[in-house]
Amino acid sequence: MSMELSENRQTTASGHDPLATRLLVMTYSVVSYAIGTSALLALILWMGGVLPAGLPVIAQGPAFDSPLAALLWNALWVVGFGYKHTSMARPRFKNWYSRHFPAATVRSSYVLATGVYLLPMLYFWSPMPAVVWASEGALSGLLLAVFALGWGILFAATFTIDHFELFGLRQAWQFLRQQPLTAPKFVQRGLYRYIRHPIMTGMLIGIWSLPVMTVEKLVMAFALTAYVFIGLIFEERALRRTLGEQYGEYCQQVGRLLPKFGRKVAG
């Protein structure tokens, strides 16, 4: 299952929203999708060494002459990122949001907020260029292939569940057509027959299989890893409450981030 899968489970379109409002919601969701996915792509390219990070004027400032200062600066960005995710994932926030804005935009707003935060975070990330490890030759090519495989697993998993629901487009489309907002389905096919959270597995593979690992990327890798493991604790609690015994049996058969060899959910 994907993280924060349970919003909009009992929401329906009113059937009386004017066309202009419905078109605005659709436009908002498309823009949110574009910004959110662009931020994810920027993260992948940055981790892969294609995009640089950090503003030279900040990286060369006196406050960042010390590696500790740079670490603290980056840590503040990470804390803000985690706070944003945690606060927006809470039912209290979702209930408040749905009282003031169309419920069809809950997921889109989450995606938008992630992109709006992540892009500046990458831009202002203080460079810490010291090399932790650097591979060459065949090993470098192998790590690059694993890096691509990890992110490929992430994207494949989003389509295994419902890519467009996960990023908020399906909800906006249903709102535009004045249809009830359908609840996300409990998926047990594809990668989900072997791993409960293949999206997170793919990301972990991607962030830790870099041919060249610098300190700044190591900090990001540790931060994202912590987010995954902490986030999954709360996510699985919510899924157990929502799905009950069905999800408990699923957890016994399928590993959280790695397959349980010799066991899988029947397809």
Secondary structure as UniProt FT lines:
FT   TURN            3..4
FT   TURN            7..8
FT   HELIX           19..47
FT   TURN            48..49
FT   HELIX           56..59
FT   HELIX           62..64
FT   HELIX           67..89
FT   HELIX           91..100
FT   HELIX           103..105
FT   HELIX           106..124
FT   STRAND          131..134
FT   HELIX           137..161
FT   HELIX           163..166
FT   TURN            167..168
FT   HELIX           169..176
FT   TURN            177..178
FT   HELIX           190..193
FT   HELIX           198..208
FT   STRAND          212..214
FT   HELIX           215..243
FT   HELIX           245..253
FT   TURN            261..262
//
